[in-house]
């Protein structure tokens, strides 16, 4: 039987108190559910209500659990580990003090939960910022703090702007262009079905054009020249209902716009996210903790929890951005490989060289981000290795083309993860703007 760790561990109690100490009713209920699952009784009955500081509740709950014996201790550690599966601090504690529980949450599941927890981190921080505003502290914010929060808001605005343009273009890419793209083939026949499809997507493209024009009109220092090209492409596609050449010309132009602008706005999103000065918000929270109005243990606990979540928010975002940058390097190598594959007689030596470079990078990605790894990559890599080892050159070319397609899908998945995180973080604009409005 595994040796139960002591629950009278200051590090463990601090970790748990921070995790459930955001000051919201739902935080108390979440900890209560874990406690009740072990003790078959509620916190309210045995320890205290949600008006008590979370650190005091955790200490009281742990004393009762420990009195029940080692089985109960292991049970609550396991329950906490599962409930807080994306909590890095708790995982490190479990690794050192209760490693037999570690297998309950594999590394890939932990990383996925840690990334997926960004929305909850934003919710905790937002709740505390709202509390600061509701306590009437907005008027006490100094000019330096206003400037700091204003800079955060500015970068969140940039993030939201770039993401909105990217979303519109991505919708065009995955809907209208995905449907009409095959019509680029030179043997396209303008059947009744084809013309109906073109007409439907012309309407969708015009709607997207209107959204782009409206969104870009409110921005300054933004390149809008490509929007005119977008409009001309729609016109050519519309003419394509009767003219196959005009259709192909319009689709070719649209494809070029999507390739260029999606990359450009993807880079803007990453740059804006990278420039958000989370440390300024952290300092703001820490400065508020020094005010007399926050002298109560419960209020201080909420500020501490929000500060800690802000650090984690920044950490997870930067990990995801670093993963995205690494994948950009892999994608660049995929483009070089693809160009070689387009040759009439691809060089086997060059194919092997590109594959060797890719394999080393992919090994690193598989090891460092298993939660963002598609299992199809493993079978595709094996197929390439076997094909390159065989004598037939055609098999290697086919295997590498398949891998390029799967690799691109994997990169799109990482790209989506960045966009999802940016979307969640953008929600911080609301409480920050409301604070600034009242200063």
C-alpha positions, -999 to +999 in steps of 0.1 A: +000+000+000+013+035-009+024+057+019+000+087+023+015+121+023+008+146+050-020+171+043-004+195+068+019+206+041+020+244+036+029+242-001-001+219-008-025+240+012-014+271-006-018+255-040-053+242-032-064+275-016-052+295-047-070+271-070-103+274-052-098+309-037-111+332-065-138+345-042-167+332-064-195+310-051-186+284-078-150+281-064-163+272-030-188+247-045-160+230-066-139+224-035-170+213-016-177+187-042-142+172-038-145+172+000-180+157+000-168+130-024-144+118+003-162+126+036-198+122+025-206+155+041-205+191+030-179+218+039-208+238+053-217+211+078-182+203+090-159+232+083-174+265+072-193+285+046-182+304+015-176+336+036-146+319+052-111+324+038-103+295+015-070+288+032-088+283+065-114+260+048-086+240+032-068+236+065-099+226+083-110+201+056-076+185+055-075+180+092-108+162+091-097+140+062-064+132+078-082+121+109-100+095+088-068+077+079-043+072+050-070+059+026-090+091+029-058+111+024-049+093-008-085+096-019-087+134-016-052+139-031-064+118-061-097+137-063-079+171-062-054+159-088-083+149-112-103+181-105-073+203-110-058+183-138-043+213-155-027+228-124+011+228-129+019+235-092-002+206-080+013+183-106+048+192-094+038+186-058+023+152-066+054+142-085+075+148-054+051+137-026+026+113-040+039+099-074+016+069-074-013+093-082+005+108-112-007+081-136-043+093-131-036+123-154-011+115-182+012+143-194-007+149-226-040+152-207-023+176-182-010+198-210-044+198-228-061+208-195-036+235-188-041+251-222-079+246-219-079+263-185-072+298-199-109+307-200-113+299-163-081+319-155-095+349-173-128+345-154-111+345-120-090+376-129-121+394-144-141+386-112-114+402-090-110+433-113-148+437-112-146+435-074-120+463-074-143+485-095-173+477-074-155+487-042-151+522-056-113+519-059-112+531-096-108+567-084-078+557-064-059+543-093-029+565-100-018+578-134+009+552-137-015+524-131-039+539-156-012+540-182-002+504-175-038+492-178-042+513-209-013+496-225-028+462-217-061+473-232-044+487-263-027+454-271-059+434-263-076+457-289-049+450-315-053+413-307-091+415-312-088+435-344-063+411-360-083+380-349-115+394-364-099+399-398-083+365-396-116+349-387-134+364-417-107+353-441-105+318-425-143+314-430-138+323-466-110+298-470-129+269-453-163+276-470-164+295-503-128+288-515-129+252-503-161+247-523-151+267-554-113+258-554-118+226-574-133+247-602-097+260-610-093+228-630-090+236-668-117+211-677-144+227-655-179+226-671-205+253-662-234+230-654-266+242-637-253+228-604-219+246-608-235+279-617-259+276-587-229+269-564-210+300-578-241+322-573-245+311-536-208+316-528-207+350-545-233+361-521-212+347-492-181+364-505-199+398-508-210+394-472-174+388-461-163+418-482-188+440-463-176+427-430-139+434-439-147+469-452-166+478-420-140+463-397-110+479-415-127+513-418-124+519-380-086+511-380-057+535-387-024+526-403-038+495-419-031+482-454-064+481-472-052+478-508-057+440-508-094+446-501-098+461-536-082+430-550-106+409-530-135+429-545-121+424-580-118+387-574-154+385-564-164+403-596-144+379-617-160+349-599-194+364-604-187+367-642-175+331-640-212+320-640-209+324-678-171+326-684-149+297-671-117+318-677-130+346-655-139+321-628-104+307-628-088+341-628-110+352-598-103+320-578-066+323-585-066+359-572-087+349-542-063+320-534-033+344-534-051+369-512-060+342-487-024+328-486-008+363-481-033+378-457-040+348-435-002+346-428+000+383-422-028+385-398-017+353-380+016+370-374-002+402-361-022+381-337+009+364-323+028+397-321-001+414-302-004+385-278+033+385-272+033+422-264+005+421-237+022+434-205+006+410-181+032+421-155+015+455-154-018+439-144+000+417-118+016+448-103-019+465-102-034+435-083-004+434-059-007+472-053-044+468-045-035+441-019-018+469+001-049+490+004-068+489+037-101+479+020-085+446+011-073+438+046-098+409+051-083+374+046-110+365+020-103+396-001-066+391+001-071+354-009-090+364-040-063+389-050-036+362-044-056+337-065-061+362-093-024+372-093-013+335-095-038+328-123-024+358-142+011+344-140-002+310-152-022+327-180+010+344-192+030+312-189+006+290-209+001+317-236+039+320-241+043+282-242+016+280-269+032+309-288+066+292-286+050+260-299+035+280-328+068+296-337+085+261-337+057+248-360+062+278-383+098+265-388+084+231-396+059+246-420+087+265-438+105+231-443+073+216-456+071+243-482+107+235-493+098+198-494+067+205-514+086+225-540+110+196-544+081+172-548+067+194-576+098+188-598+094+165-627+121+142-612+125+150-575+160+145-562+161+115-538+191+130-520+172+163-514+141+144-503+161+125-477+178+157-466+145+175-461+131+145-443+160+143-419+156+179-409+118+174-404+123+143-384+145+159-358+121+188-354+091+165-352+108+144-325+111+175-304+075+185-309+062+151-301+082+151-268+074+186-257+038+190-268+021+155-268-013+171-263-009+188-297+003+157-315-020+140-340-015+102-339-019+101-377+016+118-378+032+086-364+017+063-391+025+089-418+061+092-406+065+054-406+052+052-442+077+078-453+106+060-436+097+027-452+092+044-486+125+062-485+142+029-476+126+011-506+140+013-541+108+026-558+110+065-560+073+069-567+064+054-533+086+079-515+071+109-534+035+097-526+043+091-490+059+125-486+030+143-503+006+125-479+028+136-450+029+173-462-009+173-462-011+158-427+016+180-414-003+211-426-034+199-408-014+195-376+000+231-380-036+244-385-045+227-352-017+246-334-027+278-352-063+272-339-050+267-304-033+301-305-064+317-318-086+300-292-063+313-264-062+348-279-100+348-280-103+338-243-077+363-233-095+391-252-123+388-226-100+407-202-107+438-222-142+441-207-132+444-170-101+465-178-121+490-199-148+493-173-121+501-147-106+527-170-140+543-177-145+551-141-110+566-134 
